[in-house]
Amino acid sequence: MLAKLFSEQYAFAQGDSVLVIGLGRFGGAVAHSLMRLGHDVMGIDREEAPVQAWSDRLTHAVQADATNVQVLRQLGGPTLPMRLWA
């Protein structure tokens, strides 16, 4: 269902890099759908458990504090075409 939403409603081109902040239920589902659509996905979460759970399924999974602007800059967040807070 999320895959249909992203392919129809938003202008995602296949292969775009996407930053998903928060890898809980919703963020994980969004990241998974985007990966299935062929996107490069970097997932960020402040907790270790979701990062480890997603580390083998996403392009990049990082444990970091996404409320810190410097951290987002270091991870290349501002240069990615799409950013989603989940």
TIMI-2910 file (N, C-alpha, C, CB; in pm, 1 decimal, decimal comma, always signed):
<rs>
+----------+----------+----------+----------+----------+----------+----------+----------+----------+----------+----------+----------+------+
!      n_x !      n_y !      n_z !     ca_x !     ca_y !     ca_z !      c_x !      c_y !      c_z !     cb_x !     cb_y !     cb_z ! resn !
+----------+----------+----------+----------+----------+----------+----------+----------+----------+----------+----------+----------+------+
!    +81,9 !   -119,7 !     +0,0 !     +0,0 !     +0,0 !     +0,0 !    +86,4 !   +126,3 !     +0,0 !    -93,3 !     -0,3 !   +120,6 !  Met !
!   +190,7 !   +129,0 !    +86,4 !   +278,4 !   +245,8 !    +87,5 !   +352,3 !   +260,8 !    -44,8 !   +378,3 !   +235,9 !   +202,4 !  Leu !
!   +389,4 !   +147,6 !   -104,8 !   +458,7 !   +153,8 !   -233,7 !   +371,3 !   +223,4 !   -336,9 !   +496,9 !    +12,3 !   -282,4 !  Ala !
!   +242,4 !   +192,4 !   -337,5 !   +149,9 !   +255,8 !   -431,9 !   +139,9 !   +405,1 !   -404,8 !    +10,6 !   +191,1 !   -423,4 !  Lys !
!   +132,9 !   +443,0 !   -276,6 !   +125,3 !   +583,5 !   -239,5 !   +246,5 !   +660,3 !   -290,5 !   +113,9 !   +597,9 !    -88,1 !  Leu !
!   +367,0 !   +605,8 !   -267,5 !   +487,7 !   +676,4 !   -308,2 !   +504,7 !   +681,2 !   -458,9 !   +608,0 !   +611,9 !   -246,2 !  Phe !
!   +461,6 !   +578,3 !   -529,1 !   +478,9 !   +578,2 !   -673,1 !   +375,7 !   +664,8 !   -743,6 !   +471,8 !   +437,5 !   -725,5 !  Ser !
!   +258,9 !   +682,6 !   -684,2 !   +153,7 !   +759,7 !   -749,0 !   +147,4 !   +904,1 !   -702,9 !    +22,2 !   +694,7 !   -725,1 !  Glu !
!   +164,8 !   +928,6 !   -572,7 !   +140,5 !  +1061,6 !   -520,0 !   +263,8 !  +1150,4 !   -516,9 !    +84,7 !  +1050,9 !   -383,6 !  Gln !
!   +381,0 !  +1093,6 !   -498,1 !   +501,4 !  +1173,5 !   -484,3 !   +593,1 !  +1152,5 !   -604,3 !   +574,3 !  +1138,6 !   -354,2 !  Tyr !
!   +671,5 !  +1254,6 !   -634,2 !   +758,1 !  +1250,1 !   -751,2 !   +891,8 !  +1185,8 !   -717,0 !   +779,7 !  +1390,7 !   -807,2 !  Ala !
!   +889,2 !  +1058,7 !   -682,8 !  +1011,1 !   +983,7 !   -657,9 !  +1053,4 !   +919,2 !   -788,7 !   +990,9 !   +876,9 !   -545,8 !  Phe !
!  +1174,9 !   +943,1 !   -830,1 !  +1228,0 !   +872,7 !   -946,0 !  +1302,0 !   +749,9 !   -894,5 !  +1322,3 !   +965,0 !  -1032,1 !  Ala !
!  +1291,5 !   +639,6 !   -965,9 !  +1358,2 !   +518,3 !   -920,7 !  +1507,2 !   +544,6 !   -904,8 !  +1333,8 !   +402,1 !  -1019,1 !  Gln !
!  +1562,3 !   +499,7 !   -794,8 !  +1703,8 !   +518,0 !   -767,8 !  +1736,3 !   +641,4 !   -686,2 !  +1777,3 !   +523,8 !   -894,7 !  Gly !
!  +1636,2 !   +727,4 !   -658,3 !  +1661,3 !   +843,0 !   -572,7 !  +1709,4 !   +796,7 !   -436,1 !  +1534,5 !   +929,6 !   -558,8 !  Asp !
!  +1792,4 !   +877,3 !   -374,5 !  +1835,1 !   +850,0 !   -237,8 !  +1738,9 !   +918,5 !   -142,7 !  +1981,1 !   +897,9 !   -213,4 !  Ser !
!  +1699,1 !   +845,4 !    -38,5 !  +1600,3 !   +896,7 !    +55,6 !  +1652,3 !   +877,3 !   +197,1 !  +1463,2 !   +826,3 !    +36,9 !  Val !
!  +1634,7 !   +978,7 !   +280,1 !  +1669,8 !   +971,6 !   +420,6 !  +1541,4 !   +951,2 !   +499,4 !  +1745,7 !  +1099,8 !   +467,3 !  Leu !
!  +1534,2 !   +842,6 !   +576,8 !  +1419,0 !   +816,5 !   +662,8 !  +1465,6 !   +830,9 !   +806,7 !  +1357,5 !   +673,9 !   +636,6 !  Val !
!  +1407,4 !   +926,4 !   +876,9 !  +1444,9 !   +951,8 !  +1015,5 !  +1340,7 !   +886,8 !  +1105,0 !  +1456,8 !  +1105,1 !  +1044,7 !  Ile !
!  +1384,5 !   +787,1 !  +1178,6 !  +1295,7 !   +710,1 !  +1264,6 !  +1266,6 !   +575,3 !  +1200,9 !  +1164,8 !   +786,7 !  +1291,1 !  Gly !
!  +1309,2 !   +468,1 !  +1263,3 !  +1292,6 !   +334,4 !  +1207,5 !  +1198,6 !   +248,6 !  +1291,9 !  +1427,7 !   +266,1 !  +1195,1 !  Leu !
!  +1098,6 !   +313,2 !  +1349,8 !   +995,5 !   +239,8 !  +1422,6 !   +901,5 !   +171,1 !  +1324,6 !   +916,7 !   +334,1 !  +1515,8 !  Gly !
!   +780,3 !   +143,7 !  +1367,8 !   +684,2 !    +74,0 !  +1280,5 !   +660,5 !   +147,5 !  +1149,0 !   +551,6 !    +56,3 !  +1352,8 !  Arg !
!   +625,0 !   +274,9 !  +1159,7 !   +594,2 !   +351,3 !  +1038,5 !   +719,0 !   +377,2 !   +956,0 !   +527,6 !   +483,6 !  +1074,4 !  Phe !
!   +824,3 !   +427,2 !  +1019,3 !   +947,6 !   +456,4 !   +946,7 !  +1006,6 !   +332,7 !   +881,5 !  +1049,2 !   +518,0 !  +1039,5 !  Gly !
!  +1002,1 !   +219,8 !   +952,1 !  +1051,0 !    +94,8 !   +895,9 !   +970,2 !    +51,8 !   +774,6 !  +1048,2 !    -14,1 !  +1000,7 !  Gly !
!   +837,6 !    +67,3 !   +783,7 !   +750,6 !    +31,0 !   +671,0 !   +776,9 !   +121,1 !   +550,5 !   +602,2 !    +40,0 !   +712,2 !  Ala !
!   +796,3 !   +249,4 !   +576,3 !   +826,4 !   +343,7 !   +467,5 !   +960,7 !   +309,0 !   +404,2 !   +827,6 !   +490,1 !   +519,9 !  Val !
!  +1062,0 !   +286,7 !   +487,7 !  +1195,5 !   +252,7 !   +436,1 !  +1190,5 !   +124,3 !   +354,1 !  +1296,4 !   +237,3 !   +552,1 !  Ala !
!  +1119,2 !    +24,6 !   +402,7 !  +1106,9 !   -103,1 !   +331,5 !  +1038,4 !    -83,1 !   +195,9 !  +1027,8 !   -205,2 !   +416,7 !  His !
!   +931,0 !     -7,5 !   +193,5 !   +860,4 !    +18,1 !    +67,4 !   +948,9 !    +91,1 !    -32,5 !   +733,6 !    +99,4 !    +93,0 !  Ser !
!  +1024,3 !   +188,0 !    +16,4 !  +1113,3 !   +263,0 !    -72,9 !  +1223,5 !   +174,3 !   -128,2 !  +1174,6 !   +382,3 !     +0,3 !  Leu !
!  +1277,0 !    +84,9 !    -46,0 !  +1379,2 !     -8,8 !    -93,8 !  +1320,3 !    -99,9 !   -201,7 !  +1435,7 !    -93,5 !    +23,8 !  Met !
!  +1197,9 !   -148,5 !   -181,1 !  +1133,3 !   -235,5 !   -280,7 !  +1111,1 !   -162,8 !   -412,4 !   +999,5 !   -287,6 !   -227,5 !  Arg !
!  +1095,2 !    -31,0 !   -405,8 !  +1076,8 !    +48,2 !   -527,4 !  +1209,5 !    +82,4 !   -594,9 !  +1001,5 !   +176,0 !   -495,2 !  Leu !
!  +1320,9 !    +40,4 !   -535,5 !  +1450,5 !    +60,7 !   -598,9 !  +1526,6 !   +184,0 !   -554,2 !  +1432,0 !    +67,5 !   -743,2 !  Gly !
!  +1489,0 !   +241,3 !   -442,0 !  +1557,4 !   +360,3 !   -392,4 !  +1671,7 !   +321,3 !   -299,3 !  +1458,7 !   +453,1 !   -319,6 !  His !
!  +1770,9 !   +408,5 !   -289,6 !  +1874,8 !   +396,3 !   -188,5 !  +1819,8 !   +462,9 !    -62,3 !  +2011,7 !   +462,3 !   -235,8 !  Asp !
!  +1818,0 !   +389,9 !    +48,3 !  +1757,9 !   +442,0 !   +171,0 !  +1859,5 !   +443,6 !   +283,4 !  +1635,7 !   +358,7 !   +211,3 !  Val !
!  +1874,5 !   +561,6 !   +345,8 !  +1951,0 !   +574,2 !   +468,5 !  +1850,1 !   +591,5 !   +580,5 !  +2053,2 !   +694,1 !   +462,5 !  Met !
!  +1850,9 !   +499,8 !   +675,2 !  +1763,0 !   +508,9 !   +791,2 !  +1840,8 !   +551,6 !   +913,2 !  +1693,3 !   +375,9 !   +817,1 !  Gly !
!  +1783,3 !   +643,6 !   +989,4 !  +1846,8 !   +694,7 !  +1110,7 !  +1751,0 !   +675,1 !  +1227,3 !  +1886,0 !   +845,2 !  +1095,2 !  Ile !
!  +1805,0 !   +629,7 !  +1338,2 !  +1726,4 !   +619,4 !  +1461,5 !  +1821,2 !   +639,8 !  +1578,3 !  +1652,2 !   +481,0 !  +1472,0 !  Asp !
!  +1770,9 !   +694,2 !  +1686,0 !  +1858,0 !   +717,1 !  +1802,2 !  +1877,9 !   +591,2 !  +1884,4 !  +1800,5 !   +826,4 !  +1890,3 !  Arg !
!  +1791,2 !   +491,6 !  +1864,6 !  +1800,7 !   +365,8 !  +1938,4 !  +1881,0 !   +261,9 !  +1859,7 !  +1660,3 !   +311,6 !  +1969,7 !  Glu !
!  +1956,9 !   +181,1 !  +1930,0 !  +2041,9 !    +80,7 !  +1865,4 !  +1961,1 !    -34,5 !  +1805,2 !  +2142,0 !    +25,8 !  +1965,5 !  Glu !
!  +1856,6 !    -78,7 !  +1873,9 !  +1781,8 !   -197,3 !  +1830,4 !  +1722,4 !   -184,3 !  +1689,7 !  +1670,9 !   -225,5 !  +1928,5 !  Ala !
!  +1651,1 !    -75,9 !  +1657,7 !  +1597,3 !    -67,1 !  +1521,6 !  +1706,5 !    -52,5 !  +1415,5 !  +1501,5 !    +49,8 !  +1511,9 !  Pro !
!  +1815,1 !    +13,6 !  +1450,6 !  +1925,6 !    +28,8 !  +1354,8 !  +1984,3 !   -108,7 !  +1322,6 !  +2036,1 !   +123,7 !  +1411,5 !  Val !
!  +2005,5 !   -190,0 !  +1424,5 !  +2058,2 !   -324,1 !  +1399,8 !  +1958,2 !   -408,9 !  +1322,4 !  +2093,8 !   -392,7 !  +1531,8 !  Gln !
!  +1829,7 !   -394,4 !  +1353,7 !  +1727,2 !   -473,7 !  +1284,6 !  +1720,4 !   -441,2 !  +1135,7 !  +1590,7 !   -450,1 !  +1348,5 !  Ala !
!  +1746,7 !   -317,5 !  +1100,3 !  +1736,2 !   -273,9 !   +959,9 !  +1870,4 !   -269,9 !   +887,5 !  +1672,8 !   -137,1 !   +953,6 !  Trp !
!  +1980,0 !   -291,7 !   +958,0 !  +2112,3 !   -271,5 !   +897,8 !  +2138,6 !   -360,3 !   +776,2 !  +2218,7 !   -296,4 !  +1001,0 !  Ser !
!  +2081,0 !   -478,2 !   +771,4 !  +2104,8 !   -565,4 !   +656,1 !  +1999,3 !   -549,8 !   +547,5 !  +2109,8 !   -709,3 !   +700,7 !  Asp !
!  +1900,5 !   -462,1 !   +569,3 !  +1793,2 !   -445,4 !   +470,9 !  +1791,7 !   -309,1 !   +404,1 !  +1661,5 !   -468,7 !   +536,2 !  Arg !
!  +1863,7 !   -213,1 !   +460,7 !  +1868,3 !    -78,9 !   +402,3 !  +2005,9 !    -53,1 !   +342,4 !  +1834,6 !    +28,5 !   +508,4 !  Leu !
!  +2013,1 !    +46,0 !   +255,7 !  +2142,2 !    +84,2 !   +199,2 !  +2237,6 !   +125,9 !   +311,1 !  +2125,4 !   +198,9 !    +96,5 !  Thr !
!  +2187,4 !   +206,6 !   +405,0 !  +2263,9 !   +249,6 !   +522,7 !  +2167,3 !   +259,7 !   +640,2 !  +2337,1 !   +387,1 !   +497,4 !  His !
!  +2210,0 !   +214,9 !   +755,6 !  +2134,8 !   +231,7 !   +880,4 !  +2230,9 !   +287,5 !   +984,0 !  +2070,6 !    +95,7 !   +929,1 !  Ala !
!  +2192,4 !   +399,1 !  +1044,5 !  +2283,5 !   +471,5 !  +1132,1 !  +2214,9 !   +503,7 !  +1264,7 !  +2333,0 !   +600,6 !  +1064,1 !  Val !
!  +2286,4 !   +480,1 !  +1373,6 !  +2237,3 !   +522,3 !  +1504,0 !  +2289,4 !   +662,8 !  +1527,4 !  +2282,2 !   +424,0 !  +1618,4 !  Gln !
!  +2196,3 !   +757,7 !  +1536,2 !  +2235,4 !   +897,6 !  +1553,4 !  +2117,6 !   +977,6 !  +1606,1 !  +2286,2 !   +957,6 !  +1420,5 !  Ala !
!  +2147,9 !  +1093,4 !  +1661,7 !  +2046,0 !  +1185,2 !  +1710,6 !  +2007,3 !  +1280,0 !  +1597,8 !  +2096,3 !  +1264,1 !  +1835,0 !  Asp !
!  +1893,9 !  +1254,4 !  +1536,4 !  +1851,8 !  +1332,9 !  +1420,4 !  +1800,6 !  +1471,9 !  +1457,6 !  +1744,4 !  +1258,6 !  +1345,1 !  Ala !
!  +1792,8 !  +1501,5 !  +1588,1 !  +1755,1 !  +1637,0 !  +1627,7 !  +1875,5 !  +1730,4 !  +1626,5 !  +1691,2 !  +1635,9 !  +1766,3 !  Thr !
!  +1994,2 !  +1674,5 !  +1607,2 !  +2118,1 !  +1752,3 !  +1602,8 !  +2150,0 !  +1784,4 !  +1455,8 !  +2237,1 !  +1673,8 !  +1671,0 !  Asn !
!  +2141,3 !  +1909,8 !  +1420,8 !  +2162,1 !  +1952,6 !  +1282,1 !  +2301,8 !  +1916,8 !  +1232,7 !  +2139,7 !  +2103,3 !  +1269,3 !  Val !
!  +2401,8 !  +1929,2 !  +1319,8 !  +2538,5 !  +1895,1 !  +1280,0 !  +2549,4 !  +1747,9 !  +1241,4 !  +2636,9 !  +1927,1 !  +1393,4 !  Gln !
!  +2482,4 !  +1661,1 !  +1313,8 !  +2483,9 !  +1518,2 !  +1283,3 !  +2422,8 !  +1494,5 !  +1145,3 !  +2407,2 !  +1437,8 !  +1391,7 !  Val !
!  +2309,6 !  +1558,1 !  +1118,0 !  +2245,1 !  +1542,1 !   +987,0 !  +2335,1 !  +1592,8 !   +874,9 !  +2110,6 !  +1616,3 !   +983,8 !  Leu !
!  +2403,3 !  +1701,7 !   +898,6 !  +2496,6 !  +1753,9 !   +797,2 !  +2610,6 !  +1655,6 !   +772,2 !  +2553,6 !  +1890,5 !   +841,3 !  Arg !
!  +2665,6 !  +1598,7 !   +879,8 !  +2776,5 !  +1503,6 !   +866,7 !  +2733,6 !  +1378,2 !   +790,7 !  +2830,1 !  +1465,1 !  +1005,1 !  Gln !
!  +2607,6 !  +1339,7 !   +805,4 !  +2556,8 !  +1221,3 !   +736,4 !  +2513,3 !  +1251,3 !   +592,8 !  +2440,3 !  +1162,7 !   +813,8 !  Leu !
!  +2520,2 !  +1378,4 !   +553,1 !  +2483,7 !  +1414,4 !   +416,8 !  +2335,6 !  +1437,5 !   +397,1 !  +2528,9 !  +1309,0 !   +324,0 !  Gly !
!  +2261,8 !  +1451,7 !   +505,7 !  +2117,1 !  +1470,8 !   +497,2 !  +2072,5 !  +1583,6 !   +405,4 !  +2063,7 !  +1496,0 !   +632,1 !  Gly !
!  +2132,0 !  +1701,8 !   +414,5 !  +2087,7 !  +1812,4 !   +328,9 !  +2111,1 !  +1789,4 !   +179,4 !  +2157,6 !  +1937,9 !   +370,2 !  Pro !
!  +2200,0 !  +1697,7 !   +144,4 !  +2228,7 !  +1675,3 !     +2,0 !  +2137,0 !  +1570,4 !    -61,4 !  +2373,4 !  +1632,5 !    -15,1 !  Thr !
!  +2063,2 !  +1496,6 !    +21,3 !  +1974,3 !  +1393,5 !    -33,0 !  +1847,6 !  +1457,8 !    -88,1 !  +1938,9 !  +1288,7 !    +75,4 !  Leu !
!  +1797,2 !  +1407,8 !   -201,2 !  +1681,4 !  +1470,8 !   -263,1 !  +1553,2 !  +1460,5 !   -181,5 !  +1658,7 !  +1410,9 !   -396,5 !  Pro !
!  +1537,0 !  +1354,9 !   -102,4 !  +1414,1 !  +1336,9 !    -25,3 !  +1449,0 !  +1302,0 !   +118,9 !  +1325,0 !  +1226,5 !    -88,1 !  Met !
!  +1376,0 !  +1365,9 !   +214,4 !  +1394,1 !  +1336,1 !   +355,8 !  +1256,5 !  +1317,5 !   +418,1 !  +1474,3 !  +1449,1 !   +428,3 !  Arg !
!  +1239,3 !  +1208,7 !   +493,4 !  +1112,2 !  +1178,8 !   +558,0 !  +1133,0 !  +1159,5 !   +706,9 !  +1047,4 !  +1054,1 !   +496,4 !  Leu !
!  +1051,8 !  +1226,9 !   +785,9 !  +1053,4 !  +1207,5 !   +930,1 !   +938,2 !  +1116,0 !   +964,7 !  +1043,7 !  +1343,2 !  +1007,0 !  Trp !
!   +970,1 !  +1004,7 !  +1027,1 !   +864,5 !   +909,4 !  +1059,3 !   +857,5 !   +894,0 !  +1207,3 !   +887,6 !   +773,8 !   +992,0 !  Ala !
+----------+----------+----------+----------+----------+----------+----------+----------+----------+----------+----------+----------+------+
</rs>
